[in-house]
């Protein structure tokens, strides 16, 4: 009898008359032409599954992690606003006082507020990137988030790309706010604003890598905050932020010239106050690139997901 027995085939079921046969698989009575042999049904064909490119999967995962990273950073509104407000307070403080500025290494025709403003941009970037990254990643370690990432199919590199991308975007927002407030208060940042954003992004990469390195050797959020603060405080005063490096003792000047914040401040000052083009700051860009490479090496050595 048909339809009985272990090897009997299931009869083909035709769709109702009101269904569009062209949109159905061929084995359900449709007009599909893209087919292949089904391994479980000898002699029958099935449509080929739609192929999803691996590149598209990677891009989707990275975009999702980027969006999630931004949400995580702005979720703590108090901490986020404090990170934005900190450099703004410095700008307001230096704008209030009319300080005469005549020192070795000073730029002719530039008052003290204009001299300090590019440095305040750089300091704000440094604190947001290095201190913020070190504390956030250390918190992820304490909450076992990093350990969970290790056991998922998600590559750890995508998590890092998402974190770095989110912080670069938010740092660009911070830079725009400081530049706008500085301009309103009478500071001069020249006409090459796009170039300032490019340099600030490169500087951010330095301090993001150093932030990951600090997080890698810190056992807790408090330790990460203390270590990052210990690193950023001398950089603020030894990198020519508030006074020219030429006014420092002679033995200290070569050291100050090599600090990671120094080329960022020098290049921003040259662009904002002297109208320098990117070809005029080659030595500063070389030192910035060297610090990015060095920071990556430090972060790779110090930071391990599987030790989270």
For each residue, the residues with C-beta under 8 A, 3 or more apart:
1: 4
2: 8 11
3: 8 11
4: 1 8
5: 8
6:
7:
8: 2 3 4 5
9:
10:
11: 2 3
12: 27 29
13: 28 29
14: 28 29
15: 19 21 24 28 29 30
16: 19
17:
18:
19: 15 16 23 24
20: 23 24
21: 15 24 29 30 31
22: 30 31
23: 19 20 30
24: 15 19 20 21 28 29 30 31 32
25: 28 30 32 46 47
26: 29 30 31 32 33 35 45 47
27: 12 44 45 46
28: 13 14 15 24 25
29: 12 13 14 15 21 24 26
30: 15 21 22 23 24 25 26
31: 21 22 24 26
32: 24 25 26 35 47
33: 26
34: 47 48
35: 26 32 45 46 47 48
36: 45 46 47 48
37: 42 43 44 45 46
38: 41 44 45 46
39:
40:
41: 38 44
42: 37
43: 37
44: 27 37 38 41
45: 26 27 35 36 37 38
46: 25 27 35 36 37 38
47: 25 26 32 34 35 36
48: 34 35 36 51
49:
50:
51: 48
52: 56 57
53: 56 57
54: 57 58
55: 58 59
56: 52 53 59 60
57: 52 53 54 60 61
58: 54 55 61 62 158
59: 55 56 62 63
60: 56 57 63 64
61: 57 58 64 65 154 158
62: 58 59 65 66 158 161 162 165
63: 59 60 66 67
64: 60 61 67 68
65: 61 62 68 69 154 158 159 161 162
66: 62 63 69 70 161 162 165 166
67: 63 64 70 71
68: 64 65 71 72 162
69: 65 66 72 73 162 163 165 166 167
70: 66 67 73 74 166 169 170
71: 67 68 74 75
72: 68 69 75 136 166
73: 69 70 76 80 132 136 166 167 170
74: 70 71 77 80 170
75: 71 72
76: 73 79 80
77: 74 80 81
78: 81 82
79: 76 82 83
80: 73 74 76 77 83 84 170
81: 77 78 84 85
82: 78 79 85 86
83: 79 80 86 127 128 132 174
84: 80 81 87 88 128 173 174 177
85: 81 82 88 89
86: 82 83 89 90 124 127
87: 84 90 91 120 121 123 124 127 174 178
88: 84 85 91 92 177 178 181
89: 85 86 92 93
90: 86 87 93 94 120 123 124
91: 87 88 94 95 117 120 178 181 182 185 187
92: 88 89 95 96 181 185
93: 89 90 96 97
94: 90 91 97 99 112 113 116 117 120
95: 91 92 113 182 185 186 187
96: 92 93
97: 93 94
98: 111
99: 94 111 112 113
100: 111 112
101: 106 110 111 112 115
102: 106
103: 106 243 244 246 247
104: 244 246 247
105: 240 244 245 246 247
106: 101 102 103 110 115 244
107: 110 115 269 273 274
108:
109:
110: 101 106 107 114 115 188 273
111: 98 99 100 101 114 115
112: 94 99 100 101 115 116
113: 94 95 99 116 117 185 186 187
114: 110 111 117 187 188 272 273
115: 101 106 107 110 111 112 118 119 269 273
116: 94 112 113 119 120 241 242
117: 91 94 113 114 120 121 182 187 188 189 272
118: 115 121 122 189 265 268 269 271 272 273
119: 115 116 122 123 239 240 241 242 265 268 269
120: 87 90 91 94 116 117 123 124 178 182 241
121: 87 117 118 124 125 175 178 179 182 196 200 268
122: 118 119 125 126 200 203 239 241 261 264 265 268
123: 87 90 119 120 126 127 236 241 261
124: 86 87 90 120 121 127 128 174 175 178
125: 121 122 128 129 171 174 175 200 203 204 207 264
126: 122 123 129 130 131 203 207 232 235 236 261 264
127: 83 86 87 123 124 130 131 132 232
128: 83 84 124 125 131 132 167 170 171 174
129: 125 126 132 133 167 171 204 206 207 208 211
130: 126 127 133 134 207 208 210 211 214 228 231 232
131: 126 127 128 134 135 211 225 228 229 232
132: 73 83 127 128 129 135 136 167 211
133: 129 130 136 137 163 167 207 208 211 212 214 215
134: 130 131 137 138 211 212 214 215 218 224 225 227 228
135: 131 132 138 139 215 221 224 225 228
136: 72 73 132 133 139 140 163 215
137: 133 134 140 141 146 163 211 212 215 224 303
138: 134 135 141 142 215 218 220 221 223 224
139: 135 136 142 143 221
140: 136 137 143 145 146 308
141: 137 138 144 145 146 215 308
142: 138 139 220 221
143: 139 140
144: 141 147 148 308
145: 140 141 148 149 308
146: 137 140 141 149 150 305 308
147: 144 150 151 305 306 308
148: 144 145 151 152
149: 145 146 152 154 156 159 305
150: 146 147 156 305 306 308
151: 147 148
152: 148 149
153:
154: 61 65 149 158 159
155: 158 159
156: 149 150 159 160 305
157: 160 161
158: 58 61 62 65 154 155 161 162
159: 65 149 154 155 156 162 163
160: 156 157 163 164 212
161: 62 65 66 157 158 164 165
162: 62 65 66 68 69 158 159 165 166
163: 69 133 136 137 159 160 166 167
164: 160 161 167 168 205 208
165: 62 66 69 161 162 168 169
166: 66 69 70 72 73 162 163 169 170
167: 69 73 128 129 132 133 163 164 170 171 204 208
168: 164 165 171 172 201 204 205 208
169: 70 165 166 172 173
170: 70 73 74 80 128 166 167 173 174
171: 125 128 129 167 168 174 175 200 201 204
172: 168 169 175 176 197 200 201
173: 84 169 170 176 177
174: 83 84 87 124 125 128 170 171 177 178
175: 121 124 125 171 172 178 179 196 197 200
176: 172 173 179 180 197
177: 84 88 173 174 180 181
178: 87 88 91 120 121 124 174 175 181 182
179: 121 175 176 182 183 189 193 196
180: 176 177 183 184
181: 88 91 92 177 178 184 185
182: 91 95 117 120 121 178 179 185 187 189
183: 179 180 186 187 189
184: 180 181
185: 91 92 95 113 181 182
186: 95 113 183
187: 91 95 113 114 117 182 183
188: 110 114 117 272 273
189: 117 118 179 182 183 193 196 272
190: 193 196 271 272 273 275
191: 275
192: 195 196 271 272 275 276 277
193: 179 189 190 196 197
194: 197 198
195: 192 198 199 271 277 278
196: 121 175 179 189 190 192 193 199 200 268 271 272
197: 172 175 176 193 194 200 201
198: 194 195 201 202 278
199: 195 196 202 203 264 267 268 271 281 288
200: 121 122 125 171 172 175 196 197 203 204 264 268
201: 168 171 172 197 198 204 205
202: 198 199 205 206 264 285 288 289 292
203: 122 125 126 199 200 206 207 261 264 288
204: 125 129 167 168 171 200 201 207 208
205: 164 168 201 202 208 209 292 295
206: 129 202 203 209 210 260 264 288 291 292 295
207: 125 126 129 130 133 203 204 210 211 260 295
208: 129 130 133 164 167 168 204 205 211 212 295
209: 205 206 212 213 292 295 296 298 299
210: 130 206 207 213 214 231 260 295 298 299
211: 129 130 131 132 133 134 137 207 208 214 215 228
212: 133 134 137 160 208 209 215 216 299 302 303
213: 209 210 216 217 295 298 299 301 302 303
214: 130 133 134 210 211 217 218 224 227 228 231 302
215: 133 134 135 136 137 138 141 211 212 218 224 303
216: 212 213 299 301 302 303 304
217: 213 214 227 302
218: 134 138 214 215 221 223 224 227
219: 223
220: 138 142 223 224
221: 135 138 139 142 218 224 225
222: 225 226
223: 138 218 219 220 226 227
224: 134 135 137 138 214 215 218 220 221 227 228
225: 131 134 135 221 222 228 229
226: 222 223 229 230
227: 134 214 217 218 223 224 230 231
228: 130 131 134 135 211 214 224 225 231 232
229: 131 225 226 232 233
230: 226 227 233 234
231: 130 210 214 227 228 234 235
232: 126 127 130 131 228 229 235 236
233: 229 230 236 237
234: 230 231 237 238
235: 126 231 232 238 239 259 260 261
236: 123 126 232 233 239 241 242 261
237: 233 234 241 242
238: 234 235 248 252 255 256 259
239: 119 122 235 236 245 256 259 261 262 265
240: 105 119 243 244 245 256 262 265 266
241: 116 119 120 122 123 236 237 261 265
242: 116 119 236 237
243: 103 240 247
244: 103 104 105 106 240 247
245: 105 239 240 248 253 256 257 262
246: 103 104 105 253
247: 103 104 105 243 244
248: 238 245 252 253 256
249: 252 253
250: 253
251: 254 255
252: 238 248 249 255 256
253: 245 246 248 249 250 256 257
254: 251 257 258
255: 238 251 252 258 259
256: 238 239 240 245 248 252 253 259 262
257: 245 253 254 262
258: 254 255 262 287
259: 235 238 239 255 256 262
260: 206 207 210 235 263 264 291 295
261: 122 123 126 203 235 236 239 241 264 265
262: 239 240 245 256 257 258 259 265 266 287
263: 260 266 267 283 284 285 287 288 291
264: 122 125 126 199 200 202 203 206 260 261 267 268 284 288
265: 118 119 122 239 240 241 261 262 268 269
266: 240 262 263 269 270 281 284
267: 199 263 264 270 271 276 281 284 285 288
268: 118 119 121 122 196 199 200 264 265 271 272
269: 107 115 118 119 265 266 272 273 274
270: 266 267 273 274 276 280 281 284
271: 118 190 192 195 196 199 267 268 274 275 276 281
272: 114 117 118 188 189 190 192 196 268 269
273: 107 110 114 115 118 188 190 269 270
274: 107 269 270 271
275: 190 191 192 271
276: 192 267 270 271 280 281
277: 192 195 280 281
278: 195 198 281 285
279: 282
280: 270 276 277
281: 199 266 267 270 271 276 277 278 284 285
282: 279 285 286
283: 263 286 287
284: 263 264 266 267 270 281 287 288
285: 202 263 267 278 281 282 288 289
286: 282 283 289 290
287: 258 262 263 283 284 290 291
288: 199 202 203 206 263 264 267 284 285 291 292
289: 202 285 286 292 293
290: 286 287 293 294
291: 206 260 263 287 288 294 295
292: 202 205 206 209 288 289 295 296
293: 289 290 296 297
294: 290 291 297 298
295: 205 206 207 208 209 210 213 260 291 292 298 299
296: 209 292 293 299 300
297: 293 294 300 301
298: 209 210 213 294 295 301 302
299: 209 210 212 213 216 295 296 302 303
300: 296 297 303
301: 213 216 297 298
302: 212 213 214 216 217 298 299
303: 137 212 213 215 216 299 300
304: 216 307 308
305: 146 147 149 150 156 308
306: 147 150
307: 304
308: 140 141 144 145 146 147 150 304 305
